[in-house]
Amino acid sequence: MRRLLLALFACATWPLRAQMDMQHPMQMDVGLLGIPESRMGSGTSWLPDASPMHAAHIMLGDWTLMLHGQGFVQYDRQGGSRGGDQLGVINWAMAAASRRIGGGRLELRSMLSAEPWTIGSRGYPLLVQSGEAYQGAPLHDRQHPHDLFMELAALYERPVARNLGLSLYLAPVGEPAVGPVAFPHRPSAADDPLAPIAHHWQDGTHITFGVVTAGVFTRTVKLEGSWFNGREPDEQRTGFDYAGRRLDSYGARLIVNPGPRWSISAWYGYLKSPEVLHPDESLHRYGVAALTTQAFGRRGRWASALIWGANDPIGSGRASHSVVLESDLDLDETNAVHGRAEYVRKSAADLVIPSVPPTSEYDVGALALGCMRTVGTIAGLATGVGTRGSISLVPVSLEAQYGSRTPVGLAVYVRLRPAGAH
């Protein structure tokens, strides 16, 4: 079974011999109101127009088929008393089919991941990470895997005036209009295989089982609202998490793209009972993000993101905040360096510190720096090798738990993704 799923993932990321990406370049680049396809982020979010798109395209009658995704074969070692090591494959693959219909544009999407088998239900080691559960206990110091079904959705957009359009997004599995572009899809995190430790303060809703989003947009501004299932995925990563749940949460997001190099967004969400282990607790989630992408030198690109996000549990009287600053500098389409700096205020319950009251709070952080070198193309897949070093930062009160105030981590990996880009 594992071999079959790995084979399916490999086929999904196959770039259809990359030449297909070049056969119809003009048809792929411009959408409604002149908005370029490169602006498409996760769910209904926007990226800067200058963002690269590593994808393959093919025309099938009136339909345009796009395939993209990536995989990291990695060895991850996290030090300290709460660390560990793992050899695994972080991956996702997306297929989207779009066409003009009814005066607008319809896009059908599916996004899959084999991580339930290649990473496992307990996830991969990542110090001071928190969020979701495994075997009835909260996960800590590990990043949970993505679900097999990351997105199954339909998006319809239609212009109603010269510079005004409406959109409707219906997703049995998808992403509501809460948070920034999810980290697997941000150019600023393109070469970093590991998740931010602020994931569940910012973009933790990017896999949600049940989403309806309506929006109104111009060439530069989009305002959208979502009605969705607020519960996070459970540890059974291959099914659909609908049992006992309904569309009980809501959110709104404003996005402004003032020019081709910038995308700025702000959001608010009410999440009803997001944690499986704490069904009586709900929260407000809000934040702001600024993403930028620009050319660097003759062939390179520089992408960065600054994201602030907060969780405000209802009735607690205290909000916990997070900040992420990340950047990826592609020097020449062959060599790249990337970095991330993070701060999050987490509770003893988040980090599973049993010796203190669960509401005790700690300021934790992480610094990471890495590099990537593209070494060639194999069967239409761009192949790169990279490494990532990190230092986690914990207060003195957690030194006994982690064995150090600055435990270190190291990951080495091979990345595969479609070679065609525009």
TILUMSE-439505 format. One record per residue (C-alpha): x, y, z; residue in three letters. Coordinates in Angstrom, 2 decimals. Each point is the difference from the previous one (the first is absolute). Layout:
% residues N
c1 c2 c3 type
X Y Z ALA;
...
***
This chain:
% residues 422
c1 c2 c3 type
0.00 0.00 0.00 MET;
2.79 2.43 0.88 ARG;
1.77 -0.68 -3.30 ARG;
-3.21 0.60 -1.91 LEU;
-0.62 3.35 1.69 LEU;
3.57 1.12 -0.54 LEU;
-0.35 -0.90 -3.66 ALA;
-3.22 2.02 -0.21 LEU;
1.74 2.99 1.54 PHE;
2.88 -0.26 -2.44 ALA;
-2.45 -0.10 -2.89 CYS;
-1.87 3.02 1.36 ALA;
3.13 2.10 0.10 THR;
1.12 -1.16 -3.48 TRP;
0.25 3.15 -2.12 PRO;
-1.35 -1.48 -3.22 LEU;
3.44 0.34 -1.57 ARG;
0.25 3.73 0.89 ALA;
-0.22 0.98 -3.70 GLN;
-3.77 0.22 0.41 MET;
0.58 2.90 2.35 ASP;
1.47 1.96 -2.90 MET;
-2.56 -0.85 -2.67 GLN;
-2.71 2.37 1.26 HIS;
1.74 2.60 2.16 PRO;
-2.29 2.93 -0.75 MET;
-3.17 -1.93 0.79 GLN;
1.29 -0.89 3.46 MET;
1.21 3.42 1.16 ASP;
-3.04 2.28 0.04 VAL;
-3.34 -0.62 1.70 GLY;
-3.08 2.07 0.71 LEU;
0.49 3.78 0.24 LEU;
3.55 -0.53 -1.27 GLY;
1.09 -1.72 3.23 ILE;
2.97 -2.33 -0.70 PRO;
-0.16 -3.66 0.95 GLU;
3.17 0.38 2.07 SER;
-2.08 1.92 2.57 ARG;
-1.85 -3.17 1.01 MET;
0.98 -1.05 3.52 GLY;
-1.49 -2.67 2.23 SER;
-3.79 -0.12 0.15 GLY;
-1.21 3.41 -1.18 THR;
3.02 1.97 1.27 SER;
2.24 2.19 -2.17 TRP;
3.76 0.03 -0.55 LEU;
2.01 2.85 -1.53 PRO;
-0.34 -0.06 -3.79 ASP;
3.78 -0.38 -0.36 ALA;
-0.07 -3.40 1.76 SER;
1.44 -2.92 -1.97 PRO;
-2.27 -2.88 -1.01 MET;
1.55 -3.43 -0.33 HIS;
-2.69 -1.90 -1.87 ALA;
-0.83 -1.91 -3.13 ALA;
-2.93 0.90 -2.28 HIS;
-1.89 -1.79 -2.74 ILE;
-3.09 0.87 -2.04 MET;
-2.79 -2.61 -0.05 LEU;
-2.67 1.42 -2.26 GLY;
-1.53 2.98 1.81 ASP;
1.74 -0.92 3.24 TRP;
3.45 1.06 1.20 THR;
1.62 -2.56 2.27 LEU;
2.70 1.09 2.43 MET;
2.15 -2.37 2.07 LEU;
2.42 1.04 2.67 HIS;
1.39 -1.06 3.35 GLY;
3.23 -0.96 1.68 GLN;
1.60 -2.57 2.25 GLY;
2.86 0.12 2.49 PHE;
1.78 -3.26 0.80 VAL;
1.58 0.99 3.28 GLN;
1.85 -1.04 3.08 TYR;
-1.05 2.20 2.91 ASP;
1.82 -0.04 3.35 ARG;
-1.08 2.18 2.91 GLN;
2.28 0.11 3.05 GLY;
-0.63 0.38 3.71 GLY;
-2.06 -2.04 2.44 SER;
-3.18 0.34 -2.07 ARG;
1.58 -0.48 -3.40 GLY;
0.15 -2.99 -2.31 GLY;
0.85 -0.96 -3.54 ASP;
-1.87 -1.30 -3.01 GLN;
0.52 -0.92 -3.65 LEU;
-3.13 0.90 -1.95 GLY;
-1.56 1.72 -3.00 VAL;
-1.89 3.28 0.31 ILE;
-2.20 0.39 -3.09 ASN;
-3.09 1.32 -1.72 TRP;
-1.34 -0.06 -3.55 ALA;
-2.73 2.10 -1.59 MET;
-2.06 -0.31 -3.17 ALA;
-2.27 2.81 -1.16 ALA;
-2.28 0.07 -3.06 ALA;
-1.46 3.33 -1.14 SER;
-2.15 1.35 -2.81 ARG;
-2.13 3.01 -0.95 ARG;
-3.70 -0.58 0.62 ILE;
-3.08 2.19 0.53 GLY;
1.96 3.18 -0.58 GLY;
2.50 -0.91 2.71 GLY;
2.66 -2.54 0.89 ARG;
-0.47 -3.34 1.76 LEU;
2.90 -1.79 1.66 GLU;
-0.16 -3.49 1.50 LEU;
2.81 -0.89 2.40 ARG;
1.38 -3.03 1.76 SER;
3.06 -0.08 2.22 MET;
1.34 -3.20 1.55 LEU;
2.83 -1.00 2.31 SER;
1.53 -3.39 0.78 ALA;
1.28 1.24 3.37 GLU;
-2.30 -2.29 2.03 PRO;
2.35 -2.76 -1.22 TRP;
3.27 1.81 -0.77 THR;
0.03 2.02 3.26 ILE;
-2.41 -1.95 2.20 GLY;
-2.85 1.06 2.27 SER;
2.35 1.32 2.69 ARG;
1.70 2.38 -2.43 GLY;
3.65 1.01 -0.17 TYR;
2.21 1.42 2.79 PRO;
-0.12 3.80 0.36 LEU;
0.94 1.58 3.32 LEU;
-2.54 2.28 1.77 VAL;
-2.63 -0.83 -2.64 GLN;
-3.56 -0.64 1.21 SER;
-3.46 -0.68 -1.37 GLY;
-2.43 -2.89 -0.66 GLU;
0.09 -3.41 1.67 ALA;
1.28 -3.56 -0.20 TYR;
-1.41 -3.02 1.88 GLN;
-2.13 2.19 2.23 GLY;
2.83 2.31 1.06 ALA;
1.07 3.41 -1.36 PRO;
2.94 -0.01 -2.37 LEU;
3.02 1.97 1.16 HIS;
3.48 0.49 -1.42 ASP;
-1.21 -1.64 -3.19 ARG;
-1.76 1.25 -3.14 GLN;
-3.11 -1.99 -0.93 HIS;
-0.24 -1.43 -3.55 PRO;
-2.28 1.42 -2.65 HIS;
-3.17 -1.93 -0.72 ASP;
-0.30 -2.17 -3.10 LEU;
-2.67 2.44 -1.27 PHE;
1.39 3.51 0.37 MET;
-2.49 1.65 -2.36 GLU;
-3.04 -1.01 -2.04 LEU;
-1.65 3.17 -1.20 ALA;
-1.74 1.97 -2.72 ALA;
0.63 3.72 -0.56 LEU;
-2.17 2.12 -2.29 TYR;
0.89 3.60 -0.82 GLU;
-2.02 2.35 -2.19 ARG;
0.47 3.66 -0.96 PRO;
-3.05 2.20 0.57 VAL;
1.55 3.30 -1.09 ALA;
3.14 1.23 -1.72 ARG;
2.08 -0.25 3.20 ASN;
-2.24 -1.98 2.33 LEU;
-0.49 -3.74 0.44 GLY;
-1.75 -2.46 2.28 LEU;
1.29 -3.37 1.18 SER;
-1.43 -3.10 1.65 LEU;
2.14 -2.79 1.48 TYR;
-1.61 -3.28 1.06 LEU;
2.29 -2.54 1.63 ALA;
-0.78 -3.33 1.65 PRO;
3.68 0.37 0.97 VAL;
1.61 3.39 -0.34 GLY;
1.20 3.21 1.60 GLU;
-2.18 2.79 1.40 PRO;
0.79 3.70 -0.30 ALA;
1.94 0.00 3.28 VAL;
3.77 0.41 0.13 GLY;
2.75 0.71 -2.51 PRO;
0.97 -2.17 -2.96 VAL;
0.76 -3.38 1.61 ALA;
3.70 -0.71 0.51 PHE;
0.31 -2.84 -2.60 PRO;
-1.05 2.50 -2.68 HIS;
1.95 3.11 1.02 ARG;
3.00 0.86 -2.24 PRO;
1.77 1.23 3.15 SER;
-0.10 -3.59 1.34 ALA;
0.51 -1.84 -3.31 ALA;
3.32 -1.59 0.95 ASP;
-0.76 -0.64 3.69 ASP;
-1.68 -3.38 0.52 PRO;
-0.93 0.52 3.68 LEU;
-3.08 1.80 1.28 ALA;
0.11 3.21 2.04 PRO;
-0.50 -0.48 3.75 ILE;
-2.68 2.72 -0.31 ALA;
-2.05 -2.15 -2.40 HIS;
-3.02 -0.32 2.32 HIS;
0.01 3.72 0.73 TRP;
-0.04 1.00 -3.66 GLN;
-0.80 -2.47 -2.82 ASP;
-1.17 -3.08 1.93 GLY;
-3.40 0.01 -1.76 THR;
1.48 -0.79 -3.43 HIS;
-1.52 -3.52 0.15 ILE;
-3.63 0.37 1.08 THR;
-2.79 -2.52 -0.59 PHE;
-2.80 2.20 -1.27 GLY;
0.41 3.56 -1.36 VAL;
-2.21 2.52 -1.80 VAL;
1.65 3.30 -0.97 THR;
-1.53 2.92 -1.90 ALA;
2.02 2.98 -1.18 GLY;
-0.02 3.23 -1.92 VAL;
3.18 1.16 -1.72 PHE;
1.56 2.61 -2.26 THR;
3.34 -0.08 -1.78 ARG;
1.78 0.88 3.26 THR;
-2.35 -0.69 2.94 VAL;
-1.99 -3.00 1.21 LYS;
-2.47 -0.20 2.90 LEU;
-1.31 -3.44 0.90 GLU;
-1.92 -1.78 2.71 GLY;
-0.10 -3.69 0.95 SER;
-2.35 -2.37 1.79 TRP;
1.80 -3.19 0.99 PHE;
0.52 -2.94 2.34 ASN;
2.24 1.26 2.78 GLY;
1.33 -3.37 1.20 ARG;
3.58 -0.90 -0.91 GLU;
0.65 -3.35 -1.71 PRO;
0.18 -3.05 2.24 ASP;
2.84 -2.53 0.07 GLU;
-1.72 -2.29 -2.55 GLN;
1.64 1.74 -2.94 ARG;
-1.61 -1.89 -2.88 THR;
-3.71 0.67 0.56 GLY;
-2.47 2.88 0.01 PHE;
-0.56 1.64 3.38 ASP;
-3.72 0.74 -0.15 TYR;
-1.43 -2.18 2.80 ALA;
-1.72 2.13 2.63 GLY;
1.11 3.25 -1.67 ARG;
-1.65 2.75 -2.01 ARG;
0.79 3.41 -1.47 LEU;
0.23 1.77 3.35 ASP;
2.82 2.54 -0.45 SER;
0.50 3.14 -2.06 TYR;
2.71 2.36 -1.13 GLY;
0.84 2.92 -2.27 ALA;
3.12 1.17 -1.81 ARG;
1.07 3.11 -1.88 LEU;
2.84 -0.29 -2.53 ILE;
1.69 2.88 -1.83 VAL;
2.54 -0.45 -2.80 ASN;
1.24 3.57 -0.55 PRO;
2.50 -1.06 -2.67 GLY;
1.56 -3.09 -1.55 PRO;
2.48 -0.48 2.86 ARG;
-2.31 0.22 3.03 TRP;
-2.98 -1.69 1.61 SER;
-1.33 1.25 3.34 ILE;
-2.83 -1.70 1.91 SER;
-1.89 0.24 3.29 ALA;
-2.46 -2.54 1.41 TRP;
-2.29 -0.92 2.84 TYR;
-1.54 -3.37 0.80 GLY;
-2.26 -1.50 2.63 TYR;
0.91 -3.69 0.43 LEU;
-2.56 -2.16 1.76 LYS;
1.61 -2.80 2.01 SER;
3.15 -0.37 -2.15 PRO;
1.83 -2.50 2.25 GLU;
-1.18 -3.60 0.13 VAL;
1.20 -0.37 3.61 LEU;
-1.66 3.22 1.20 HIS;
-3.46 0.03 -1.63 PRO;
-1.36 2.66 2.37 ASP;
2.62 2.60 -0.97 GLU;
-0.42 2.42 -2.89 SER;
2.17 2.91 -1.09 LEU;
0.45 3.13 -2.08 HIS;
2.93 -0.05 -2.46 ARG;
1.22 3.15 -1.71 TYR;
3.10 1.40 -1.63 GLY;
1.75 1.93 -2.76 VAL;
2.52 -1.12 -2.65 ALA;
2.21 1.72 -2.56 ALA;
1.49 -2.12 -2.81 LEU;
2.44 1.27 -2.58 THR;
1.73 -1.55 -3.02 THR;
2.40 1.75 -2.38 GLN;
2.66 -0.75 -2.56 ALA;
3.56 -0.37 1.20 PHE;
2.84 0.46 -2.45 GLY;
-0.38 -1.48 -3.48 ARG;
-1.73 -3.30 0.84 ARG;
-0.75 -0.02 3.71 GLY;
-2.97 0.85 2.23 ARG;
-0.31 1.20 3.57 TRP;
-3.17 -0.78 1.95 ALA;
-0.73 0.99 3.59 SER;
-2.93 -0.05 2.42 ALA;
-0.72 1.73 3.30 LEU;
-3.00 -1.49 1.80 ILE;
-1.62 0.83 3.33 TRP;
-2.75 -2.26 1.29 GLY;
-1.81 -0.43 3.29 ALA;
-2.29 -2.49 1.73 ASN;
-2.44 1.41 2.53 ASP;
-1.80 -2.82 1.87 PRO;
-3.52 1.12 0.87 ILE;
-0.42 0.63 3.72 GLY;
3.71 -0.16 0.78 SER;
0.62 3.73 -0.01 GLY;
3.41 -0.47 -1.61 ARG;
1.13 -0.14 -3.62 ALA;
3.19 -1.77 -1.02 SER;
2.00 1.52 -2.83 HIS;
2.41 -1.23 -2.65 SER;
2.35 1.60 -2.52 VAL;
1.74 -1.66 -2.95 VAL;
2.58 1.59 -2.25 LEU;
1.19 -2.24 -2.83 GLU;
1.91 0.52 -3.22 SER;
1.19 -2.04 -2.97 ASP;
2.68 1.39 -2.32 LEU;
0.37 -1.84 -3.32 ASP;
3.34 1.27 -1.27 LEU;
0.05 -1.40 -3.53 ASP;
-2.65 -2.77 -0.41 GLU;
2.63 -2.45 1.30 THR;
1.11 1.20 3.44 ASN;
-2.31 1.29 2.71 ALA;
0.19 0.91 3.68 VAL;
-2.91 0.27 2.41 HIS;
-0.62 1.02 3.58 GLY;
-2.77 0.32 2.57 ARG;
-0.27 1.75 3.37 ALA;
-3.02 -0.64 2.26 GLU;
-1.51 0.99 3.31 TYR;
-3.09 -1.60 1.57 VAL;
-1.56 0.21 3.44 ARG;
-1.09 -3.53 0.89 LYS;
-1.64 -1.48 3.07 SER;
1.01 -2.96 2.14 ALA;
-2.98 -1.82 -1.52 ALA;
1.32 0.69 -3.53 ASP;
3.48 -1.30 0.84 LEU;
-1.25 -2.75 2.36 VAL;
1.90 1.12 3.08 ILE;
-1.64 -2.14 2.73 PRO;
1.67 1.51 3.08 SER;
-1.69 3.43 -0.17 VAL;
-3.54 1.34 -0.47 PRO;
-1.10 -0.45 -3.63 PRO;
-0.64 3.74 -0.37 THR;
3.66 0.87 0.73 SER;
1.50 1.80 -2.99 GLU;
3.44 0.01 -1.58 TYR;
1.72 2.09 -2.64 ASP;
1.63 -2.40 -2.46 VAL;
1.71 0.55 -3.31 GLY;
1.98 -1.56 -2.81 ALA;
2.71 1.08 -2.43 LEU;
0.70 -1.98 -3.17 ALA;
2.42 0.42 -2.89 LEU;
0.42 -2.26 -3.01 GLY;
1.14 -0.32 -3.59 CYS;
-1.12 -1.84 -3.11 MET;
1.82 -0.90 -3.21 ARG;
-1.80 -1.24 -3.09 THR;
2.15 -2.78 -1.45 VAL;
-1.95 -0.94 -3.12 GLY;
-3.21 -1.29 -1.51 THR;
-1.14 -3.61 0.26 ILE;
-2.99 -1.07 -2.12 ALA;
-1.21 3.60 -0.14 GLY;
0.40 0.55 3.76 LEU;
2.43 2.66 1.25 ALA;
2.16 -1.66 2.64 THR;
1.70 1.92 2.77 GLY;
2.00 -0.85 3.10 VAL;
-0.14 2.12 3.12 GLY;
0.64 0.33 3.69 THR;
-1.61 1.91 2.86 ARG;
1.40 0.85 3.41 GLY;
-2.11 1.37 2.84 SER;
0.20 1.24 3.57 ILE;
-3.06 -0.10 2.23 SER;
-0.27 2.63 2.74 LEU;
-1.68 -0.85 3.31 VAL;
-0.10 1.90 3.32 PRO;
2.08 -1.08 2.97 VAL;
-3.10 -1.54 1.61 SER;
-0.11 -2.57 -2.84 LEU;
3.71 -0.79 -0.07 GLU;
-0.49 -3.17 2.05 ALA;
-2.70 -1.19 -2.41 GLN;
2.07 0.57 -3.15 TYR;
3.49 -0.66 1.37 GLY;
1.15 3.40 -1.21 SER;
-1.31 3.50 -0.56 ARG;
1.19 -0.25 -3.62 THR;
-0.49 -3.58 -1.28 PRO;
1.04 -0.39 -3.63 VAL;
-1.44 -1.80 -3.00 GLY;
1.35 -1.13 -3.35 LEU;
-1.76 -1.21 -3.14 ALA;
1.46 -1.18 -3.30 VAL;
-2.24 -0.64 -2.96 TYR;
-0.54 -0.55 -3.69 VAL;
-2.78 2.02 -1.62 ARG;
-1.96 -0.96 -3.12 LEU;
-2.39 2.30 -1.84 ARG;
-1.12 0.70 -3.59 PRO;
2.77 1.56 -2.04 ALA;
-2.27 2.27 -2.08 GLY;
-0.49 3.44 1.56 ALA;
-1.31 3.36 -1.05 HIS;
***
